[in-house]
């Protein structure tokens, strides 16, 4: 079985973290100068490993082993959330690179391709790079997408990055046995259970909504309480009702979040005439998701009927939960038992990942390593070196087994 080089693995991860270094994490937004430089560095490292690298028209970095296949594709994403952690995404990309090198050293030519997808973190769109690679991103959508923070059109960002005019690479399903992705857990289930590895069974669906209350903007001092139509107060009451109702219909791992509340005009002496909240919930069970949506719809309808403010619900997106390939789960579990007996568990992913997009075209599997304190999307995110090394060795062993099957 292939043996990884732990020093080389950790060295590559720490070198990648220098692109956009921020405190103990990174700030490497999609198509920023730091992200573009990191992608070029990744392409050079792929070439040094005997792969043929391409940076395509959406910014995906694909390193292909020469030859027709069959191959196993391994990777993740390399841009970051703003002022976030050094391992989110990057871990899976460098695992792919190290596994490709280890398998080549063990068995000769090797059979692993490596990928770093663009914009998994959604600075411009949801899973922009992996959807493009899987043929799920139309040119019209690229025309319409813009940066959610500063409004820069995606076309302009691609031009600035030097990717405009390049062809967008497309997956060749016949080339691949499947896709493997490794990631930090981004939660604390593994750490709190005293375990070191998670074999992902499924990837959660995320259903997102906008809830808007329409009231009447008026003077905060002269408007009698009895006649007010305070949109902000109505929104807070709905948020409290959601917090009371959702535990009654939630599953074991259901989560829900009010991610943003805005009041218009948002001044201390003005009664808000409009209030908006962005709300999402997550689960892996389609029936549970539908049950949660019905509960949300009922509460919104009740708030609208009760008045005095009108309330409307707008569905923004509904992703589909994805099961990971059973054979890949078995291969990862067998490798985990070989290298860390009794220190692993099967578990769903509560976050979205590129693997759920690739699973629409080829078999896919995922491996988690623990996040210290369950922290992610923050610059203090971290994982023990020994867990990083263990995870990569398990990934290499599982990849070899899949290729030999």
N, C-alpha and C positions, 0 to 999 in steps of 0.2 A: 504494500500500500504506500502511497506517496507520503513524504514527510515534509512539512513546511519548514521554512527558515524563520524562526520567531523574531530574530533580530532584524532581518530584512523587512518583515511584515510591519513591526512597530516603527521602524525607521521611515517607511513609506507613509504610514499614517501620520506621523509627526511632521514629515515634510509637507504633505498635502495641507496640514493645518496651518502652515505658515502663509498660505494664500488667503489673505483677509483676516489675519489673526486679530481677535478681539478678546482681551483679558485671557481667560483660560479656554475660550471657545473661538468661534469664527463669525465673521460677518461677510458672507460671500453670496449676495443675491444673484439670481439668474441673470446672465449676460452682463453683469458688472465687469469692470476691468479685472478684478480678482478672479472671478469665475472663468473668464476667457483665458487668463493665464494658467489657471489650474487645469483646464481642459487641454491646453497645449502640452503642459507637463505630463499629464496622463497619457496622451498620445505618444510622447517620447518614451515613457516607461514601457508602454505596450510594445513599441518597436524594439526596445532593448530585450524584451522577453521573446522575441521571434514572432510577434503578431504583426499583422498588416493593419495599421490604424487609419481610420477615417473620421473626420469631424464633419458631420453632414449639415444640411441646410436648416435644421432646427437646433443644432448644437449638440446632438448626441455624439458621443465618442465611442466608436465600435472598433475593437481590435479582433481581427479574424485570424485564426490559424490557417495557413495556406492549405488548400485541399477542399474537397467537396463535402466531407463529413462521413459518418454522423458526428455531430458536435453537441456539446452542452454549453449553453449560454449562462454566464454568471455575472452579476453586477447589481447596481442600484443607481443612486444619483449622487452628484458631487456638489451641487449648489446647496446653500443653507437657508434656513429662516434668518430673519434679521437678528443680529446680536445673539446668536444661538450656539449650539454645541458643535464640537469638532468631530463627532462620530456619526451623527445622524446622516445616513446615506453614504458618507465616505467609507465607513466600515465595510459595507457590502461591495463597493467598487474595488477597494484594495484587497479584500478577500478574493475576489475574482482573479485579480492579477497574480496574487501569490499562489492560488490553487492552480492556475494555468502553468506557472513556472514549476511547481512541485510535480505535477503530473507529467510534464515534459521531461523533467529530470529523471523520473522513475521509469517511464515507459517509452521514451524516444520522442517522436514527433508531437505527441500530445493531441488532445481533442477538445480543448476548451476555448471558446470565444469569450471576450470580456466586454462589458458595456457600462458606460456612465450616461444615464438618461438626463435630459435637460428638463428643468422646471417641474420636477415632481412636487416641489414645495408650493407651487401655485402662485408665483409672483405674477404670472400672466394668464394662466389657465390651469385647469385640473389635469395633472399628468400629461403635460403637453408633449414631452419627448417620447414617452412610452406609447402614447396613443398615436403619435405620428409614425413610430416604428411599426406599429401593428395595423396601420392603414385606417385608423379611426379618427384622423384629424384632417378635415377638408380645408382647401385653400381659402374658402370663404370665412371659415372660423379664424384662420390666421389673420386675415384682413381685419376682423372685428375685435380681436383680443388686444388688451392694453394692460399696462402695469397697474395693479390694484392700489399702489401707493402714490405714484406720481403721474399716472395717466399716459406714460410713454407708449405709443403704439408698438405692438410686437414687431411689425415690419421695420420700424425705425431701430428697434433694439437689435434685430438681426443684422441690419445694415451696419450699425456701429460696431458690432462684434466681429464683422467680417464673414458672416455666414450666408448673407443674402446671395441668391443666385446659385448656390450649391444644391444639388439634388438631395431630397430627403430619402435616406436609406429605408428600405422595407424588409421586414422579417421574411425569411425563407423557411416556412414551417417544415419542409422536407429535409432541411439541413440539420434540424435540432431534435435531440431526444427530449429537450425541455429547457426550462429556465429555473435557476436557483438564485435566491436572494438571501443575504444575511443582513441582520439589523439589530441594533440595540432594542431592547423591549420597549423602552419609553414609559414603562410603568413599573410597579414594584411587586408583581406577583412572584417572579422568580426569587428576588432577594428576600421577600418576606417568607417564602417557603423554604429557604435555605438551599435552593437549587441553582444550577449553573447554565442550563441549556433549556430552551423552549422549542419544541417542534410545532410549527404553526399548522393548525387544522383548517382554519378558514380566516378570511379577512373580512372585517366588518363592513357593512353598508352605512353610509352617512346620508341622512335625509335632512335637508336644510330649508328654512322658511324665513320669510319676512312677514312680520305682523305689524300692522299700521292702525293706529287710533286717530280718528279725526274728531277734534273737539272745537272749541271756539277760543281763539286768542283774545285776551282781554287784560285789563289793568288788575294787578295783583292786590291792590289796596282798596279799590272802589267797587269791585264786583262782589255782590253778596254770595255767600257760600251756597245758598239754596239754588241759585240759578247758574252756577259755574258748570262749564263743560271742560274739565281739566283732563286733557289727553294723557298727561304724565301719570296722574293718579290712577286713571283707568288701566294704564299699562302695568303699573306696579301691582294692582289687584289681580290682573291676569297672571302675572309671573308667580304670585303667591298661590293662585289656584293650580297652576301647573305643578308647582313643587309639592302640593298636597295630593293631586290626582295621579301623577306619573308613578310614584312608588306602588300604587295599587295595580297597575297594569304592566309594570316593568318585569323583564327577565332578570336572571342572576347577574348578567354582565351588561345590562342596558345602562347607558349613560346619556345625560342630556345637559345642554349648556345654553345659557343666554349669553352670547358672545359680545353683543354690542347693544347699547340702548342710546338713542339720540332723541333729544327734545327740541322742538322748534317753537320759538326762536332761541331758547336756551339762555334766557336772561333772568336775573333774580327777581325782578319786579313785573314779570309778564307771565300770565297763565299760559302754559303750553297749548297751542292750537293743534299741534300734531306730535305724535310720539311713535317711535319705531323701534322694534327689537328684532335682532337676528337670532334665531333659535334653531338648534339642531339636536337630533338624537341619533344614537348609534346602536346597532345590534347585528347579529349574524343570522337571525331567524326571520325569514320573510313574513311569516304570519305575525310575529311579534311586532315587526315594523308597521304592518298594516293596522294592528291594534293600537299602537301608539299614535298613528296618524289620525285614527278615528277619535281618540280621546282629545287630541289637539283641536280637531275640527269642531267637536262638541263644545269645548270650552270657549273657543272663539265665537261660536254662534250664540252661546249663552251671554257672553260679554256684550256682543252686539245688540242682542235683544234687551238686555238690562238697561243699556244706555247709562248716562245721557250722551256718551260718545259713540260714534259708529266705529266698528272694528272689522277689518278685513284680513284675510290670510292669503299669502302668495307662496306657492311652492317654488323654491329656487333650483333645487337639484335633488335627485334621488339616485344614488349609486346602487349597485347590485352586490350583495355579498357573494364572495367567491370561495369555493372549497379548494383546498390545495390537493394535488394529486396524491392518492393513497399510496402508490408505490414510492413516491418521493418521500412521503412521511415515514414510511417503513425504513427506507435507506438511511434517512437522517437519524431515526431512533436507534437503529442498529449500530451506526457509527458512534452515536452518543453513548450507548451502553458499553461499547468497546473502550472508549477513552475516558469516560466518567461514569462508571457503573452506579446506577441509582440516583444520579444527580441531574435528571432531566424530567421533563413533563411535556405532554401534548397540551396545547392551549390555543385559543383563538387570538387573532390580532385585533386590538381595539383601535388601531390606527390604519389608515389607508396606505398602500404601498404599490410600487410599480408591478409587483407580482400579480396583483389582481387584474391588471390590464393584460399582461402577457398570458395569463391563464385563459384568456379568450381565444388565443391562437395556438398555444402549445401547453403541454403539462407543466405545472409550476409547483415549486416548493419553497418554504421559508424556514430559516433558523434564527432564533433569538438568543442573544446573550444578555446578562443582567444589566440594568441601569442602576448605578449607585443612587440610593434614595428615591428611585423612580423618576428622576428628573430628566426632562428633555425639553427641547425648544427654549433653552436657556443656556447662557454661556458656561454655567457650572456643571452641565451634563458631563458624565464620565462613566467609565467602566474599568474594572481592574485589568491590568496588563495580562495577568494569568488567565482571565476569562476571555479576553480578546484572542489570545494564542490558542486556547482550548477550542474556541468556536471555529477558528480557521482550520485547525487540524481535523475536526469533525466534518466540516464542509468538504475538505479535500478527500477524506475517506469515503464520504457519501457520494461525491461526484465520481470517484473512480468506480464505485460499485454500480452506479447508474449506467456509466459508460460500458461496463463489462457485461451488464445484464442482457 
